[in-house]
C-alpha cells in the first residue's frame, strides 16, 4: 500500500519532516528533510509521501495515483510502530511464542508491519537443530498480532536454585548422582 501524509499547517509539515529526519529518511536529492521547505507550494493541501526518498505534491494528485492519505497523527503512529521489536528483528534473532516455543529468524526483508521473516521450525529448546530448518514466513504484523516476543537469554541458576524447586525425593536422587 502507498501512503502520503496530508500536512494541513506549517506546524504539521515541520513536525512530519522532523520525524522523517529522526528516522534517517531523506529527500531524493539526499537533502535532510528539515532543510527543504515544501509546505508553501500547496499549503493545507500539501502531502508528503510516507517512505524514504520521499517527495511532495498536492492531495488531489496523490489520491489520483491511488495513495492512501494519512493524517499527521496516523503517520507518527506508523513511525512509532516501525520501532517496535518485531519490526526490527535481525537474522539470527530468536523469538518465543505464547506457548513457550522458540523460532529463529532465518531471513528478513522489507520494512514496518509488512517486513517479512523466514522463520525456523519451532522448538522447545533454544539450541535445537530444528531452529536451523525453514518453517514458515511471517510479517511483523502477524508476529505482533500473535503475541510473539523477543526471547531473552535465560537467567543462569545455580544447582541449589534448581534443586530448591524440586520435590525432596528428586533432590536426594540428584544429589546422590552428583557425588
N, CA and C of each residue as an Amber inpcrd file, in Angstrom:
protein
   537
   0.8370000  -1.1750000   0.0000000   0.0000000   0.0000000   0.0000000
   0.8880000   1.2480000   0.0000000   0.4600000   2.2540000  -0.7350000
   1.2090000   3.5030000  -0.8360000   0.5260000   4.5500000   0.0470000
   1.3390000   5.3020000   0.7980000   0.8130000   6.3110000   1.7050000
   1.4160000   7.6820000   1.4160000   0.5980000   8.7050000   1.6540000
   1.0750000  10.0880000   1.6610000   0.4380000  10.7570000   2.8710000
   1.1440000  11.7230000   3.4480000   0.6770000  12.3940000   4.6660000
   0.2480000  13.8120000   4.3130000  -1.0060000  14.1320000   4.6550000
  -1.5180000  15.4800000   4.4240000  -1.1740000  16.3430000   5.6310000
  -0.3480000  17.3600000   5.3910000   0.0250000  18.2970000   6.4620000
  -0.7870000  19.5690000   6.2450000  -1.7400000  19.8050000   7.1220000
  -2.6940000  20.9030000   6.9310000  -2.1800000  22.2540000   7.4030000
  -1.0780000  22.2480000   8.1400000  -0.4990000  23.5110000   8.6160000
   1.0170000  23.4420000   8.4800000   1.6560000  24.5820000   8.5460000
   3.1270000  24.6180000   8.5100000   3.6890000  23.8420000   9.6940000
   3.0390000  23.9740000  10.8530000   3.4910000  23.2670000  12.0540000
   3.4360000  21.7490000  11.8400000   2.3490000  21.2370000  11.2460000
   2.2500000  19.8010000  10.9720000   3.3560000  19.3670000   9.9980000
   3.5750000  20.1730000   8.9720000   4.6310000  19.8610000   7.9990000
   5.9850000  19.7770000   8.7030000   6.2810000  20.7720000   9.5360000
   7.5650000  20.7920000  10.2530000   7.7170000  19.5740000  11.1620000
   6.6320000  19.1930000  11.8380000   6.6590000  18.0240000  12.7210000
   6.9330000  16.7590000  11.9170000   6.2690000  16.6280000  10.7670000
   6.4470000  15.4370000   9.9390000   7.8710000  15.3290000   9.4110000
   8.3980000  16.3990000   8.8420000   9.7430000  16.2890000   8.2670000
  10.8030000  16.0970000   9.3560000  10.5510000  16.6090000  10.5520000
  11.4740000  16.3440000  11.6570000  11.4370000  14.8620000  12.0300000
  10.2340000  14.2810000  12.0480000  10.1080000  12.8470000  12.3360000
  10.8150000  12.0260000  11.2610000  10.6810000  12.4170000   9.9990000
  11.3770000  11.7300000   8.9170000  12.8960000  11.8170000   9.1180000
  13.3450000  12.9830000   9.4640000  14.7820000  13.1740000   9.6850000
  15.2660000  12.3080000  10.8480000  14.4560000  12.2240000  11.8960000
  14.8250000  11.4330000  13.0790000  15.0140000   9.9520000  12.7590000
  14.2990000   9.4460000  11.7400000  14.4540000   8.0240000  11.3930000
  15.3870000   7.8180000  10.2050000  16.0110000   8.9060000   9.7510000
  17.0220000   8.7930000   8.7170000  16.5250000   8.9120000   7.2910000
  15.2670000   9.2970000   7.0870000  14.7520000   9.4620000   5.7270000
  15.2690000  10.7600000   5.1230000  15.3680000  10.7770000   3.7910000
  15.8900000  11.9280000   3.0540000  15.0250000  12.2210000   1.8340000
  15.1470000  13.4630000   1.3310000  14.5860000  13.8050000   0.0320000
  15.3820000  13.0430000  -1.0230000  14.8490000  12.8660000  -2.2470000
  15.5950000  12.1450000  -3.2940000  16.9950000  12.7160000  -3.5400000
  17.1680000  13.9900000  -3.3270000  18.4740000  14.6230000  -3.5480000
  19.4160000  14.4430000  -2.3670000  19.0170000  13.5790000  -1.3940000
  19.7970000  13.3200000  -0.1840000  19.8220000  14.5110000   0.7750000
  18.9820000  15.4930000   0.5310000  18.8780000  16.6450000   1.4390000
  18.1070000  16.2050000   2.6760000  18.5530000  16.6620000   3.8400000
  17.8290000  16.3660000   5.0740000  16.4160000  16.9360000   4.9700000
  15.4170000  16.2330000   5.5130000  14.0300000  16.6950000   5.4130000
  13.8060000  18.1230000   5.8990000  14.4600000  18.5060000   6.9850000
  14.2160000  19.8390000   7.5460000  14.9290000  20.9470000   6.7810000
  15.7750000  20.5710000   5.8060000  16.4980000  21.5850000   5.0360000
  15.7800000  22.0060000   3.7640000  14.5900000  21.4620000   3.5200000
  13.8370000  21.8350000   2.3290000  12.3830000  22.0580000   2.7230000
  11.9040000  23.2480000   2.5560000  10.5200000  23.5750000   2.8830000
   9.6380000  23.4700000   1.6580000   8.6180000  22.6410000   1.7210000
   7.7280000  22.4650000   0.5770000   6.2950000  22.8650000   0.8960000
   6.0150000  23.1650000   2.1500000   4.6360000  23.4610000   2.5480000
   4.0490000  24.6310000   1.7620000   4.8260000  25.6360000   1.5000000
   4.3080000  26.8570000   0.8640000   3.7550000  26.6190000  -0.5450000
   4.1220000  25.5040000  -1.1940000   3.6400000  25.2430000  -2.5480000
   2.1540000  24.9070000  -2.5960000   1.6870000  24.1050000  -1.6150000
   0.2890000  23.6640000  -1.6480000  -0.4630000  23.9710000  -0.3530000
   0.2350000  24.5090000   0.6150000  -0.3240000  24.8550000   1.9230000
  -1.1520000  23.7160000   2.5010000  -2.4340000  23.9350000   2.8520000
  -3.2040000  22.8980000   3.5600000  -3.4620000  21.6480000   2.7020000
  -3.1690000  21.6980000   1.4120000  -3.3170000  20.5370000   0.5280000
  -2.0010000  19.7800000   0.3510000  -0.9460000  20.2260000   1.0280000
   0.3700000  19.5950000   0.8870000   0.3460000  18.1620000   1.4170000
   0.8450000  17.2670000   0.6080000   1.0220000  15.8710000   1.0130000
   2.4700000  15.4790000   0.7590000   3.0020000  14.6510000   1.6510000
   4.3730000  14.1650000   1.5470000   4.3090000  12.6380000   1.5800000
   4.9860000  11.9890000   0.6210000   4.9910000  10.5230000   0.5980000
   5.5460000   9.9650000   1.9000000   4.9850000   8.8340000   2.3210000
   5.4060000   8.1730000   3.5490000   6.3850000   7.0540000   3.1750000
   7.6360000   7.4400000   2.9260000   8.6930000   6.4850000   2.6080000
  10.0050000   7.2550000   2.5290000  11.0990000   6.5050000   2.6230000
  12.3950000   7.1520000   2.4260000  12.4850000   7.5840000   0.9690000
  13.3130000   8.5720000   0.6810000  13.4400000   9.1010000  -0.6670000
  12.0880000   9.6690000  -1.1210000  11.4510000  10.4030000  -0.2180000
  10.0810000  10.8830000  -0.4030000  10.0040000  12.1340000  -1.2690000
   8.7950000  12.4570000  -1.6760000   8.5260000  13.6630000  -2.4500000
   7.2650000  14.3120000  -1.9180000   6.8150000  15.3480000  -2.5990000
   5.6020000  16.0330000  -2.1700000   4.7900000  16.4460000  -3.3880000
   3.4970000  16.6200000  -3.1780000   2.5760000  17.1130000  -4.2090000
   1.2970000  17.5100000  -3.4810000   0.3000000  17.9140000  -4.2500000
  -0.9660000  18.2430000  -3.5920000  -1.7730000  16.9640000  -3.3540000
  -2.7100000  17.0600000  -2.4390000  -3.5170000  15.9220000  -2.0070000
  -4.2500000  15.2750000  -3.1840000  -4.8270000  16.0790000  -4.0860000
  -5.5580000  15.5300000  -5.2290000  -4.6740000  14.6350000  -6.0920000
  -3.4220000  15.0310000  -6.3020000  -2.5260000  14.2290000  -7.1240000
  -2.2870000  12.8670000  -6.4810000  -1.9870000  12.8420000  -5.1700000
  -1.7440000  11.5650000  -4.5010000  -2.9810000  10.6820000  -4.5290000
  -4.1460000  11.2630000  -4.3250000  -5.3820000  10.4690000  -4.3960000
  -5.5880000   9.9020000  -5.7960000  -5.2990000  10.6850000  -6.8340000
  -5.4630000  10.2090000  -8.2140000  -4.4750000   9.0870000  -8.5460000
  -3.3670000   9.0300000  -7.8200000  -2.3630000   7.9840000  -8.0310000
  -2.5960000   6.7580000  -7.1440000  -3.6920000   6.7520000  -6.3860000
  -4.0500000   5.5870000  -5.5670000  -3.4180000   5.5300000  -4.1920000
  -2.8780000   6.6370000  -3.7310000  -2.2860000   6.6730000  -2.3940000
  -3.3830000   6.7570000  -1.3440000  -3.1370000   6.1360000  -0.1950000
  -3.9720000   6.3240000   0.9800000  -3.4320000   7.5470000   1.7040000
  -4.3170000   8.4820000   2.0090000  -3.8970000   9.7290000   2.6510000
  -3.9610000   9.5440000   4.1720000  -2.8600000   9.7980000   4.8370000
  -2.7690000   9.7010000   6.2960000  -2.8000000  11.0920000   6.9140000
  -3.3020000  11.1630000   8.1410000  -3.1620000  12.3860000   8.9270000
  -1.7710000  12.3700000   9.5610000  -1.3700000  13.4990000  10.1040000
  -0.0800000  13.5480000  10.7920000  -0.0490000  12.5290000  11.9290000
  -1.1200000  12.4530000  12.6950000  -1.1680000  11.5240000  13.8320000
  -0.9980000  10.0760000  13.3570000  -1.6660000   9.7020000  12.2740000
  -1.5250000   8.3420000  11.7430000  -0.0870000   8.0810000  11.3040000
   0.5260000   9.0610000  10.6480000   1.9090000   8.8970000  10.1970000
   2.8580000   8.7380000  11.3820000   2.6740000   9.5680000  12.4080000
   3.5500000   9.4640000  13.5820000   3.3760000   8.1220000  14.2760000
   2.1480000   7.5980000  14.2990000   1.9200000   6.2660000  14.8730000
   2.6180000   5.1920000  14.0470000   2.5940000   5.3120000  12.7250000
   3.2960000   4.3460000  11.8800000   4.8000000   4.4030000  12.1180000
   5.3180000   5.6080000  12.2800000   6.7510000   5.7560000  12.5600000
   7.0820000   5.1070000  13.9030000   6.2210000   5.3340000  14.8960000
   6.4260000   4.7130000  16.2050000   6.3880000   3.1920000  16.0790000
   5.4450000   2.6740000  15.2740000   5.3350000   1.2310000  15.0730000
   6.5790000   0.6490000  14.4170000   7.2380000   1.4470000  13.5660000
   8.4460000   0.9670000  12.9020000   9.5480000   0.6710000  13.9010000
   9.4430000   1.2170000  15.0930000  10.4620000   0.9980000  16.1130000
  10.1000000  -0.1300000  17.0740000   8.9910000  -0.8300000  16.8120000
   8.6200000  -1.9560000  17.6620000   9.5910000  -3.1070000  17.4330000
   9.8120000  -3.9200000  18.4420000  10.7860000  -5.0050000  18.3190000
  10.5420000  -5.9470000  17.1410000   9.3010000  -6.2780000  16.8320000
   9.0310000  -7.2230000  15.7490000   9.2700000  -6.5930000  14.3770000
   9.4000000  -5.2740000  14.3240000   9.6570000  -4.5950000  13.0530000
  11.1500000  -4.4990000  12.7640000  11.9570000  -4.8550000  13.7340000
  13.4070000  -4.6850000  13.5830000  14.1930000  -5.9460000  13.8890000
  13.5700000  -7.1090000  13.7560000  14.2980000  -8.3470000  14.0040000
  15.4110000  -8.5000000  12.9800000  16.4700000  -9.1420000  13.3880000
  17.6120000  -9.3890000  12.5110000  17.8010000 -10.8970000  12.3480000
  18.4360000 -11.2880000  11.2540000  18.7340000 -12.7070000  11.0330000
  19.5290000 -13.2200000  12.2360000  19.0860000 -14.3440000  12.7710000
  19.7450000 -14.9370000  13.9350000  19.0010000 -14.6910000  15.2360000
  18.1330000 -13.6670000  15.2780000  17.3590000 -13.4090000  16.4940000
  16.4440000 -14.5920000  16.7800000  16.1930000 -14.8110000  18.0470000
  15.2870000 -15.8790000  18.4620000  14.0790000 -15.2370000  19.1240000
  12.8940000 -15.6920000  18.7010000  11.6550000 -15.1930000  19.2930000
  10.9180000 -16.3500000  19.9450000   9.9550000 -16.0080000  20.7800000
   9.2200000 -17.0220000  21.5340000   7.7360000 -16.7580000  21.3690000
   6.9460000 -17.8200000  21.1660000   5.5020000 -17.6530000  21.0740000
   4.8760000 -17.7870000  22.4570000   3.5640000 -17.5830000  22.5370000
   2.9020000 -17.5940000  23.8470000   2.9220000 -18.9730000  24.4900000
   3.1230000 -20.0250000  23.6870000   3.2050000 -21.3720000  24.2340000
   4.5890000 -21.7280000  24.7430000   5.5520000 -20.8220000  24.5690000
   6.9060000 -21.0550000  25.0580000   7.8350000 -21.6820000  24.0350000
   7.3630000 -21.8690000  22.7910000   8.2200000 -22.4430000  21.7540000
   9.0570000 -21.3500000  21.0990000  10.2520000 -21.7220000  20.6880000
  11.1990000 -20.7850000  20.0970000  11.2240000 -20.9240000  18.5730000
  11.5580000 -19.8370000  17.8940000  11.8060000 -19.8180000  16.4500000
  12.9900000 -18.8860000  16.2110000  13.7850000 -19.1960000  15.2010000
  14.9240000 -18.3520000  14.8450000  14.5990000 -17.6460000  13.5330000
  14.9990000 -16.3660000  13.4300000  14.8480000 -15.6060000  12.1900000
  15.9420000 -16.0670000  11.2280000  15.5290000 -16.6260000  10.0750000
  16.4780000 -17.1130000   9.0750000  16.6800000 -16.1040000   7.9500000
  15.6230000 -15.3410000   7.6180000  15.7120000 -14.2880000   6.6070000
  14.8510000 -13.1130000   7.0420000  15.1850000 -11.9110000   6.5830000
  14.4040000 -10.7070000   6.8930000  14.4060000  -9.8160000   5.6580000
  13.2120000  -9.2750000   5.3490000  13.0940000  -8.4480000   4.1450000
  11.9810000  -7.4260000   4.3350000  12.1670000  -6.2160000   3.8290000
  11.1410000  -5.1780000   3.8740000  11.2340000  -4.3280000   5.1250000
  10.1770000  -3.5200000   5.3490000  10.1510000  -2.5880000   6.4730000
   8.7830000  -2.5530000   7.1270000   8.7520000  -2.0710000   8.3670000
   7.4980000  -1.8190000   9.0660000   6.6830000  -3.0720000   9.3050000
   5.3460000  -2.8940000   9.3650000   4.4770000  -4.0130000   9.6940000
   4.4530000  -5.0710000   8.5970000   4.9270000  -4.7100000   7.3910000
   4.9640000  -5.6700000   6.2870000   6.3440000  -6.2890000   6.1050000
   7.2700000  -6.0230000   7.0310000   8.5840000  -6.6790000   6.9960000
   8.3170000  -8.1670000   7.1300000   8.9330000  -8.9760000   6.2800000
   8.6940000 -10.4160000   6.3280000   9.9240000 -11.1440000   6.8460000
   9.6420000 -12.2250000   7.5490000  10.6940000 -13.0410000   8.1400000
  10.4920000 -14.4930000   7.7600000  11.5620000 -15.1070000   7.2790000
  11.5750000 -16.5540000   7.1210000  11.9880000 -17.1210000   8.4650000
  11.1020000 -17.9000000   9.0560000  11.3340000 -18.4040000  10.4150000
  11.6380000 -19.9040000  10.3860000  12.3750000 -20.3400000  11.3730000
  12.6860000 -21.7580000  11.5190000  11.4620000 -22.5240000  12.0140000
  11.5910000 -23.8430000  12.0110000  10.5990000 -24.6650000  12.6960000
  10.6250000 -24.2810000  14.1720000   9.5640000 -24.5930000  14.8900000
   9.5470000 -24.2820000  16.3130000  10.2630000 -25.3730000  17.1020000
  10.6900000 -25.0110000  18.2780000  11.3640000 -25.9660000  19.1560000
  11.1460000 -25.5540000  20.5990000  11.1330000 -26.5370000  21.4680000
  11.0470000 -26.2660000  22.9020000  12.3900000 -25.7880000  23.4380000
  13.4500000 -25.9970000  22.6820000  14.7930000 -25.7090000  23.1700000
  15.4850000 -24.6800000  22.2780000  16.1700000 -23.7390000  22.8950000
  16.8590000 -22.6750000  22.1660000  18.0050000 -23.2060000  21.3050000
  18.5800000 -24.3360000  21.6720000  19.7490000 -24.8450000  20.9590000
  19.4100000 -25.9800000  19.9920000  18.1490000 -26.2230000  19.7480000
  17.7250000 -27.3380000  18.9080000  18.1370000 -27.1500000  17.4500000
  18.4360000 -28.2490000  16.7650000  18.7260000 -28.2010000  15.3310000
  17.4910000 -27.8030000  14.5280000  16.2920000 -27.9560000  15.0990000
  15.0710000 -27.5240000  14.4100000  15.1160000 -26.0310000  14.1050000
  15.8830000 -25.2780000  14.8780000  15.9720000 -23.8340000  14.6600000
  16.8450000 -23.4910000  13.4570000  17.3610000 -24.5210000  12.7680000
  18.1780000 -24.2950000  11.5800000  17.4200000 -24.6160000  10.2920000
  16.2310000 -25.1690000  10.4200000  15.4440000 -25.5550000   9.2440000
  14.3120000 -24.5660000   9.0330000  14.0150000 -24.2700000   7.7600000
  12.9550000 -23.3080000   7.4530000  11.5940000 -23.8740000   7.8310000
  10.7670000 -23.0300000   8.4050000   9.4180000 -23.4160000   8.7930000
   8.3830000 -22.6060000   8.0340000   8.1120000 -21.4140000   8.5180000
   7.0670000 -20.5650000   7.9410000   7.5790000 -19.1550000   7.7040000
   6.7910000 -18.3760000   6.9850000   7.0950000 -16.9650000   6.7820000
   6.0360000 -16.1500000   7.5000000   6.4700000 -15.1250000   8.2210000
   5.5690000 -14.2380000   8.9550000   5.8720000 -12.7940000   8.5930000
   4.8690000 -11.9370000   8.7420000   5.1210000 -10.4990000   8.6870000
   5.2810000 -10.0090000  10.1240000   5.8670000  -8.8380000  10.2870000
   5.9970000  -8.2430000  11.6170000   4.6230000  -8.0760000  12.2470000
   3.6420000  -7.6780000  11.4380000   2.2710000  -7.5200000  11.9340000
   1.7570000  -8.8320000  12.5220000   1.9740000  -9.9570000  11.8180000
   1.4940000 -11.2490000  12.3100000   2.1930000 -11.6480000  13.6060000
   3.4830000 -11.3820000  13.7000000   4.2050000 -11.7230000  14.9260000
   3.6690000 -10.9400000  16.1170000   3.3700000  -9.6540000  15.9020000
   2.8110000  -8.8440000  16.9880000   1.3940000  -9.2880000  17.3190000
   0.6020000  -9.5320000  16.2840000  -0.7880000  -9.9580000  16.4870000
  -0.8500000 -11.2630000  17.2740000   0.0940000 -12.1680000  16.9840000
   0.1010000 -13.4800000  17.6300000   0.9420000 -13.5110000  18.9040000
   1.3160000 -12.3380000  19.4090000   1.9890000 -12.1650000  20.7030000
   3.3470000 -12.8470000  20.8060000   4.1210000 -12.8440000  19.7200000
   5.4960000 -13.3120000  19.8120000   6.3070000 -12.2490000  20.5550000
   7.3450000 -12.6970000  21.2300000   8.2340000 -11.7580000  21.9140000
   9.6790000 -12.1300000  21.5850000  10.5530000 -11.1530000  21.6940000
  11.9660000 -11.4140000  21.5130000  12.4350000 -12.2330000  22.7050000
  13.0380000 -13.3740000  22.4410000  13.4900000 -14.2520000  23.5240000
  14.7680000 -13.6940000  24.1220000  14.7800000 -13.5410000  25.4070000
  15.9790000 -13.0730000  26.0900000  16.7370000 -14.2820000  26.6030000
  17.9890000 -14.0920000  26.8380000  18.7940000 -15.1830000  27.3670000
  18.2500000 -15.5690000  28.7410000  18.0590000 -16.8680000  28.9740000
  17.5670000 -17.2700000  30.2830000  18.5830000 -16.9490000  31.3730000
  18.0920000 -16.5980000  32.5470000  18.9940000 -16.3290000  33.6640000
  19.6070000 -17.6360000  34.1350000  20.8910000 -17.6030000  34.3840000
  21.5760000 -18.8000000  34.8480000  21.2300000 -19.0240000  36.3100000
  21.0240000 -20.3020000  36.6470000  20.7030000 -20.6710000  38.0230000
  21.7690000 -21.6110000  38.5540000  21.9720000 -21.5410000  39.8390000
  22.8890000 -22.4750000  40.4850000  22.1760000 -23.8050000  40.6620000
  22.9430000 -24.8400000  40.9260000  22.3640000 -26.1590000  41.1630000
  21.3970000 -26.0960000  42.3460000  21.7750000 -25.3850000  43.3750000
  20.9080000 -25.2770000  44.5540000  19.5900000 -24.5780000  44.2390000
  19.6210000 -23.5640000  43.3780000  18.3780000 -22.8890000  42.9850000
  17.4620000 -23.8380000  42.2180000  18.0540000 -24.6430000  41.3500000
  17.2530000 -25.6030000  40.5860000  16.6950000 -26.6700000  41.5170000
  17.5370000 -27.1770000  42.4030000  17.0900000 -28.2200000  43.3310000
  15.9770000 -27.7290000  44.2590000  16.0220000 -26.4560000  44.6130000
  15.0250000 -25.9400000  45.5520000  13.6010000 -26.0000000  44.9840000
  13.4540000 -26.1050000  43.6660000  12.1230000 -26.1640000  43.0720000
  11.6240000 -27.5980000  42.8840000  12.4350000 -28.5870000  43.2520000
  12.0730000 -29.9860000  43.0450000  11.5360000 -30.6200000  44.3270000
  10.7510000 -31.6990000  44.1840000  10.3100000 -32.4420000  45.3640000
  11.5160000 -33.0830000  46.0690000  11.3910000 -33.3210000  47.3730000
  12.5050000 -33.8200000  48.1900000  13.1180000 -35.1120000  47.6550000
  12.2900000 -36.0730000  47.2230000  12.8440000 -37.3490000  46.7570000
  13.7020000 -37.1610000  45.4940000  13.3000000 -36.2450000  44.6210000
  14.0940000 -35.9750000  43.4210000  15.3800000 -35.2470000  43.7780000
  15.3230000 -34.3670000  44.7770000  16.5340000 -33.6530000  45.2080000
  17.5880000 -34.6460000  45.6770000  17.1660000 -35.6100000  46.4810000
  18.0950000 -36.5970000  47.0150000  18.6960000 -37.4480000  45.9100000
  17.8650000 -37.8570000  44.9440000  18.3570000 -38.6680000  43.8310000
  19.4230000 -37.9110000  43.0450000  19.1900000 -36.6300000  42.7880000
  20.1400000 -35.8290000  42.0260000  21.4070000 -35.5900000  42.8310000
  21.2640000 -35.3180000  44.1320000  22.4620000 -35.0880000  44.9830000
  23.3360000 -36.3240000  45.0200000  22.7210000 -37.5140000  45.1170000
  23.4830000 -38.7490000  45.1360000  24.1960000 -38.9620000  43.8120000
  23.5180000 -38.6210000  42.6880000  24.1180000 -38.8040000  41.3620000
  25.2760000 -37.8480000  41.1380000  25.2390000 -36.7010000  41.8080000
  26.3070000 -35.7080000  41.6250000  27.5630000 -36.0500000  42.4140000
  27.4880000 -36.9470000  43.3850000  28.6400000 -37.2930000  44.2150000
  29.6210000 -38.1760000  43.5020000
